Amino acid sequence: MLQTTELTARFGGHVAVNAVSCTFAPGTLTAIVGPNGAGKTTYFNLISGQLQASSGSVMLNGRDLSSLSASARTRAGLGRAFQLTNLFPNLPVLENVRLAVQATRQGPHRHGLNLWSIWSDHQALTRRAEEILATVAMTDRQKMPVASLPHGDQRKLEVALLMALESQVFMFDEPTAGMSADEAPVILNLIRQLKQDKRKTILLVEHKMDVVRELADRIIVLHNGTLVADGEPAEVIASPVVQEAYLGVAREAA
């Protein structure tokens, strides 16, 4: 269970996120929507630790993560994919995933000088990385340098890394941004696969309302950093406050 309580980000006199309290349960995909500048990505940054909160807290399964760094929150189970890919561009695809698998595992690779056990452990890590790449349909690209991949494949690889890190929470910030019409369905299919695991919690920032309608179990709406709506997709999208704040429809017309 992921929970934010009175989570706030202030920059001088500007309040980018204003005391947002929300609980996100496993087995649900929550879409976070709102107009540009509403505070969606800032809220993500506060949760994942890229930005330190001015006040408030972030809890995961009862553990307070508020004072932890972004890397420590990743180890605790928060997996974050960015609008711009965050990969090792000069390493092969397989090595990117193997390193992520290795980061979560205990074994000879962490200590000792027994070369046989280290080699055997390396083989096990590699097999797990290969399994994950098969899941995201990238087996044929495992030897390619990441920098040579098209943008869509790099986004797929980011999903593979989150799977390798065994994240409890998957956070996607506009996952189809910059993708072609042919590439976007692939990443959306991966998110659909992740939704099938009811132990996982998925947060999605997305501007494309057709994507939100299809994937979301719940929508929360931020406007000027404040949580203004929270509920089932059809109900939230139809609400006057969302029609005005997000879709640009005057309240009277709505």
Phi, psi and chi 1 to 4 in degrees:
 res  aa     phi    psi   chi1   chi2   chi3   chi4
   1 MET       -  122.3 -175.5   78.9   70.4      -
   2 LEU   -99.6  135.2  173.9   66.2      -      -
   3 GLN  -141.5  132.7 -176.7  176.2   22.5      -
   4 THR  -113.2  137.6   69.1      -      -      -
   5 THR  -126.0  117.3  -56.4      -      -      -
   6 GLU    50.1   37.4  -61.9  -69.2  -49.2      -
   7 LEU   -70.2  127.4 -158.8   58.8      -      -
   8 THR  -139.2  140.1  -59.6      -      -      -
   9 ALA  -129.3  121.6      -      -      -      -
  10 ARG  -116.7  137.5  -62.9 -173.6 -173.8   88.6
  11 PHE  -124.4   95.8  -58.6   98.0      -      -
  12 GLY    64.3 -124.2      -      -      -      -
  13 GLY   -88.4   -3.0      -      -      -      -
  14 HIS   -94.8  129.4  174.3   62.8      -      -
  15 VAL  -101.6  106.7 -179.1      -      -      -
  16 ALA   -81.2  -35.2      -      -      -      -
  17 VAL  -133.0  126.0  173.7      -      -      -
  18 ASN  -115.2   91.6 -174.3   18.1      -      -
  19 ALA    51.2   54.8      -      -      -      -
  20 VAL   -86.7  121.0  175.1      -      -      -
  21 SER  -114.4  124.7  -64.9      -      -      -
  22 CYS  -154.0  148.3 -118.5      -      -      -
  23 THR  -121.1  133.6  -60.7      -      -      -
  24 PHE  -121.8  117.0  -54.7   97.3      -      -
  25 ALA   -92.4  150.9      -      -      -      -
  26 PRO   -59.5  149.3  -23.1   33.5      -      -
  27 GLY    83.4    9.1      -      -      -      -
  28 THR  -127.3  148.3   59.7      -      -      -
  29 LEU  -111.7  117.8 -172.9  152.2      -      -
  30 THR  -106.9  123.1  -58.4      -      -      -
  31 ALA   -90.9  133.9      -      -      -      -
  32 ILE  -109.4  114.2  -57.0  172.1      -      -
  33 VAL  -124.2  169.3  -55.6      -      -      -
  34 GLY   154.7  164.3      -      -      -      -
  35 PRO   -66.9  167.3   24.5  -33.5      -      -
  36 ASN   -56.6  136.6  -70.6  -27.1      -      -
  37 GLY    81.9    9.8      -      -      -      -
  38 ALA   -76.1  -17.3      -      -      -      -
  39 GLY   107.0   11.0      -      -      -      -
  40 LYS   -63.9  -53.2  -55.5 -178.3  -62.9  -64.1
  41 THR   -67.8  -34.7  -64.5      -      -      -
  42 THR   -62.5  -41.0  -57.1      -      -      -
  43 TYR   -61.1  -43.7 -175.4   48.9      -      -
  44 PHE   -58.2  -44.9 -103.7   35.4      -      -
  45 ASN   -63.2  -35.3  -71.7  -20.7      -      -
  46 LEU   -67.8  -40.4  -66.5  173.7      -      -
  47 ILE   -68.0  -46.4  -66.3  172.8      -      -
  48 SER   -82.8  -12.1   58.7      -      -      -
  49 GLY    95.5    3.6      -      -      -      -
  50 GLN   -66.0  -22.6  -89.2   73.6   32.9      -
  51 LEU  -133.1  132.0 -179.6   65.5      -      -
  52 GLN   -81.7  132.4 -167.2   66.7   33.0      -
  53 ALA   -69.9  145.9      -      -      -      -
  54 SER   -70.7  -35.5  -57.0      -      -      -
  55 SER  -162.0  168.3   59.8      -      -      -
  56 GLY    95.3  179.8      -      -      -      -
  57 SER  -140.7  159.2   64.1      -      -      -
  58 VAL  -124.9  124.0  177.6      -      -      -
  59 MET  -121.6  141.1  -53.5  -80.4  -69.9      -
  60 LEU  -130.7  116.2 -178.6   61.1      -      -
  61 ASN    52.3   41.3  -62.4  -30.6      -      -
  62 GLY    83.4   -3.2      -      -      -      -
  63 ARG   -97.8  129.9  179.6 -174.7  178.2 -172.1
  64 ASP   -80.6  116.1 -168.2  -15.2      -      -
  65 LEU   -98.7    1.2  -53.0 -176.8      -      -
  66 SER   -57.4  -33.6  -52.3      -      -      -
  67 SER   -93.2   -0.7   62.2      -      -      -
  68 LEU   -85.4  151.9  -60.9 -176.2      -      -
  69 SER   -71.7  170.1   65.6      -      -      -
  70 ALA   -60.8  -42.0      -      -      -      -
  71 SER   -66.8  -37.8   58.2      -      -      -
  72 ALA   -67.6  -35.4      -      -      -      -
  73 ARG   -68.6  -34.9  -65.1 -172.3 -162.5 -164.4
  74 THR   -61.5  -44.9  -62.1      -      -      -
  75 ARG   -64.2  -28.5  -69.1 -168.2  -66.1  -87.6
  76 ALA   -77.1  -15.2      -      -      -      -
  77 GLY   127.0    4.4      -      -      -      -
  78 LEU   -93.5  115.3  -69.8 -179.0      -      -
  79 GLY  -107.6  127.6      -      -      -      -
  80 ARG  -124.3  126.0  167.7   80.4 -176.2  -84.5
  81 ALA  -106.1  141.5      -      -      -      -
  82 PHE  -105.0  164.8  -66.8   83.1      -      -
  83 GLN   -60.1  -39.6  -70.7 -178.8   12.0      -
  84 LEU  -104.6  135.2  -60.7  175.6      -      -
  85 THR   -62.5  147.4   54.7      -      -      -
  86 ASN  -126.0   76.3 -168.2   24.5      -      -
  87 LEU  -125.9  175.6  -54.5  165.8      -      -
  88 PHE   -93.9   97.0  -63.9  106.0      -      -
  89 PRO   -66.4  -27.9   23.5  -33.5      -      -
  90 ASN   -92.2   -4.5  -63.5  -38.5      -      -
  91 LEU   -95.8  155.5  -66.6 -180.0      -      -
  92 PRO   -65.2  159.5  -19.3   31.3      -      -
  93 VAL   -55.5  -48.7  167.4      -      -      -
  94 LEU   -59.8  -40.0  179.1   61.8      -      -
  95 GLU   -67.7  -35.8 -172.7   66.2    4.3      -
  96 ASN   -56.8  -46.9  -92.2 -102.1      -      -
  97 VAL   -73.1  -39.8 -179.0      -      -      -
  98 ARG   -60.0  -41.1 -170.6 -167.3   66.0   78.3
  99 LEU   -63.0  -37.1  -72.7  171.4      -      -
 100 ALA   -67.0  -41.9      -      -      -      -
 101 VAL   -61.4  -45.4  173.4      -      -      -
 102 GLN   -59.6  -35.0  178.5  175.3  -50.3      -
 103 ALA   -64.7  -21.2      -      -      -      -
 104 THR  -100.9   -6.0   66.3      -      -      -
 105 ARG  -110.6  142.0  -56.6  -71.0 -179.6   91.4
 106 GLN   -85.4  152.7  -64.5  -65.6  -34.6      -
 107 GLY   161.8 -178.6      -      -      -      -
 108 PRO   -59.6  -23.9  -24.6   34.5      -      -
 109 HIS   -64.6  -16.7   62.6  -89.0      -      -
 110 ARG   -91.2  -18.4  -69.2 -170.8 -179.8  -87.1
 111 HIS  -162.4  164.8   50.1   77.6      -      -
 112 GLY    89.4  166.4      -      -      -      -
 113 LEU  -124.3   17.3  -65.3  175.2      -      -
 114 ASN   -78.2  101.2 -174.8  -38.3      -      -
 115 LEU   -64.2  -34.2  -64.1 -178.4      -      -
 116 TRP   -64.6  -46.8  170.0 -103.7      -      -
 117 SER   -67.8  -35.2   62.3      -      -      -
 118 ILE   -64.8  -42.7  -69.3  174.3      -      -
 119 TRP   -63.6  -43.9  177.4   84.9      -      -
 120 SER   -62.1  -41.6  177.3      -      -      -
 121 ASP   -64.5  -41.2 -171.5   55.4      -      -
 122 HIS   -59.9  -39.7  177.7   84.9      -      -
 123 GLN   -63.6  -40.2  -68.1  -65.0  101.0      -
 124 ALA   -65.9  -40.5      -      -      -      -
 125 LEU   -64.0  -40.4  -63.9  173.1      -      -
 126 THR   -65.7  -41.5  -59.9      -      -      -
 127 ARG   -61.3  -41.3  -77.3 -165.8  -61.1  -88.1
 128 ARG   -64.6  -40.9  175.7   55.7 -177.5  152.8
 129 ALA   -61.9  -40.3      -      -      -      -
 130 GLU   -65.0  -38.0  -70.5  170.7  -17.7      -
 131 GLU   -62.0  -41.9  -69.6  171.0    0.2      -
 132 ILE   -67.3  -41.8  -67.0  169.1      -      -
 133 LEU   -63.2  -34.4  -74.4  174.7      -      -
 134 ALA   -64.9  -36.7      -      -      -      -
 135 THR   -62.7  -36.7  -60.1      -      -      -
 136 VAL   -98.6   15.7  -61.0      -      -      -
 137 ALA    57.3   47.6      -      -      -      -
 138 MET  -126.7   19.7  -67.7 -169.5   69.3      -
 139 THR   -57.9  -38.7  -61.8      -      -      -
 140 ASP   -73.7   -6.8   59.3  -20.0      -      -
 141 ARG  -111.9    8.5  -68.4  165.8  171.3   77.5
 142 GLN   -65.4  -23.8   63.3 -179.6   -9.3      -
 143 LYS   -94.2   -4.1  -64.5 -178.3 -179.8  179.5
 144 MET   -78.9  141.6  -64.3  173.9   61.7      -
 145 PRO   -62.8  140.9  -14.3   26.1      -      -
 146 VAL   -58.8  -36.6  168.5      -      -      -
 147 ALA   -61.4  -21.4      -      -      -      -
 148 SER   -88.0   -6.4   68.6      -      -      -
 149 LEU   -78.2  145.3  -64.5  176.2      -      -
 150 PRO   -65.1  162.4   21.0  -30.4      -      -
 151 HIS   -57.0  -41.4 -179.7   67.2      -      -
 152 GLY   -60.7  -40.7      -      -      -      -
 153 ASP   -69.1  -32.6  -79.1  -15.9      -      -
 154 GLN   -65.8  -37.4  -69.2 -168.0   24.4      -
 155 ARG   -66.1  -39.4  -59.4  -49.4  -63.3  -97.9
 156 LYS   -61.6  -40.1  -73.8  168.0   62.1  177.7
 157 LEU   -64.7  -35.9 -178.4   55.3      -      -
 158 GLU   -61.2  -40.1  -88.7 -151.9  -38.5      -
 159 VAL   -62.9  -41.0  176.4      -      -      -
 160 ALA   -59.9  -39.5      -      -      -      -
 161 LEU   -64.7  -41.3  -65.7 -173.9      -      -
 162 LEU   -63.1  -38.2  -63.4 -174.2      -      -
 163 MET   -65.4  -40.6  -65.1  171.1   67.1      -
 164 ALA   -64.8  -33.1      -      -      -      -
 165 LEU   -78.3   -3.1  -69.8  169.1      -      -
 166 GLU    55.6   44.8  -59.6  178.6   -5.4      -
 167 SER   -65.4  144.9  -58.7      -      -      -
 168 GLN   -87.8  -29.6  -60.8  173.4   46.0      -
 169 VAL  -122.1  128.1  178.7      -      -      -
 170 PHE  -107.8  123.2  -68.8   84.8      -      -
 171 MET  -116.8  115.3  -58.2  172.7   63.9      -
 172 PHE  -113.6  119.5  -65.3  100.1      -      -
 173 ASP  -103.0  101.2 -167.2   -7.7      -      -
 174 GLU    48.5   65.7  -63.9 -170.2   47.4      -
 175 PRO   -63.3  -23.4   23.0  -34.4      -      -
 176 THR   -98.3    7.7   61.5      -      -      -
 177 ALA   -60.4  131.9      -      -      -      -
 178 GLY    78.3    3.2      -      -      -      -
 179 MET   -90.5  150.7  -75.2 -170.4  170.9      -
 180 SER   -77.0  170.7   68.0      -      -      -
 181 ALA   -62.0  -28.6      -      -      -      -
 182 ASP   -79.2  -31.5  -67.6  -27.4      -      -
 183 GLU   -80.5  -38.2  -68.6  172.9  -31.9      -
 184 ALA   -56.2  -43.8      -      -      -      -
 185 PRO   -59.9  -28.5  -24.8   35.9      -      -
 186 VAL   -65.3  -47.5  176.8      -      -      -
 187 ILE   -68.7  -34.7 -163.6   73.4      -      -
 188 LEU   -66.8  -35.4  -64.8  177.3      -      -
 189 ASN   -65.0  -36.7  -77.9  -25.6      -      -
 190 LEU   -64.2  -40.3  -72.4  177.0      -      -
 191 ILE   -65.2  -38.5  -65.6  174.8      -      -
 192 ARG   -60.6  -40.1  -68.9 -175.2 -169.8   98.3
 193 GLN   -62.8  -43.4  -70.9  179.9   39.1      -
 194 LEU   -62.3  -35.0  -67.4  174.5      -      -
 195 LYS   -61.8  -24.2  -85.9 -166.4   68.7  177.2
 196 GLN   -70.6  -20.5  -65.1  174.5   12.2      -
 197 ASP   -87.0  103.0 -172.4  -17.6      -      -
 198 LYS   -74.5    0.4  -61.4  -54.4  179.5 -177.6
 199 ARG   -85.8  -12.8  -60.7  167.4  -60.8  173.8
 200 LYS   -99.2  150.0  -53.8  -60.9 -176.6 -178.0
 201 THR  -111.9  132.5  -57.2      -      -      -
 202 ILE  -122.1  128.7  -56.9  175.3      -      -
 203 LEU  -114.4  136.9  -54.2 -174.3      -      -
 204 LEU  -136.1  118.7  172.6   69.8      -      -
 205 VAL   -93.5  122.9  169.1      -      -      -
 206 GLU  -153.0  136.5 -178.3   57.1   72.3      -
 207 HIS   -92.0  -21.3  -76.4  -72.9      -      -
 208 LYS   -81.2  108.4  -60.3  171.9 -177.0  174.1
 209 MET   -68.2  -25.5  -66.5  -53.3  -67.5      -
 210 ASP   -66.8  -36.8   56.0  -23.3      -      -
 211 VAL   -66.4  -44.1  172.4      -      -      -
 212 VAL   -61.3  -46.2  170.3      -      -      -
 213 ARG   -60.0  -39.0  -73.2 -171.8 -177.2   95.2
 214 GLU   -74.9  -42.7 -179.8 -166.7  -11.0      -
 215 LEU   -93.4  -30.8  -67.8  178.9      -      -
 216 ALA   -78.2  137.3      -      -      -      -
 217 ASP   -88.5  -20.6  -57.2  -56.3      -      -
 218 ARG  -155.0  147.9  169.8 -167.6 -179.2 -164.6
 219 ILE  -125.8  134.8  -64.7  176.6      -      -
 220 ILE  -117.1  145.8   66.4  172.5      -      -
 221 VAL  -119.5  127.1 -176.5      -      -      -
 222 LEU  -104.9  139.7  -64.8  179.8      -      -
 223 HIS  -144.5  121.8 -174.8   48.8      -      -
 224 ASN    52.4   38.4  -66.5  -30.0      -      -
 225 GLY    80.4    0.4      -      -      -      -
 226 THR  -111.1  141.2  -60.1      -      -      -
 227 LEU   -74.7  116.3 -179.7   64.7      -      -
 228 VAL  -112.9  -13.5  -63.9      -      -      -
 229 ALA  -157.0  149.0      -      -      -      -
 230 ASP  -158.7  121.5 -178.7   -6.1      -      -
 231 GLY   168.1 -163.8      -      -      -      -
 232 GLU   -67.8  147.8  -65.1 -176.9   -5.9      -
 233 PRO   -52.8  -51.4  -30.5   37.0      -      -
 234 ALA   -61.0  -41.6      -      -      -      -
 235 GLU   -65.7  -44.7  174.5 -172.1   -4.7      -
 236 VAL   -69.0  -45.1  170.3      -      -      -
 237 ILE   -61.9  -33.8  -69.0  171.4      -      -
 238 ALA   -82.2  -10.6      -      -      -      -
 239 SER   -69.9  144.3   67.5      -      -      -
 240 PRO   -57.2  -37.9  -25.4   34.6      -      -
 241 VAL   -66.6  -33.9   66.6      -      -      -
 242 VAL   -76.3  -40.8  173.4      -      -      -
 243 GLN   -56.5  -38.3  -65.4  -73.1  -46.7      -
 244 GLU   -80.1  -49.4 -178.5  178.5   18.7      -
 245 ALA   -76.1  -36.2      -      -      -      -
 246 TYR  -106.2  -42.2 -175.8   63.1      -      -
 247 LEU   -94.4   -4.9  -60.0  177.4      -      -
 248 GLY    76.5   21.0      -      -      -      -
 249 VAL   -94.5  132.9  179.0      -      -      -
 250 ALA   -62.6  145.4      -      -      -      -
 251 ARG   -57.3  -39.0 -173.3  178.3  -64.2  -89.0
 252 GLU   -64.1  -42.1  -68.0   78.0    8.4      -
 253 ALA   -67.6  -37.9      -      -      -      -
 254 ALA   -64.8      -      -      -      -      -
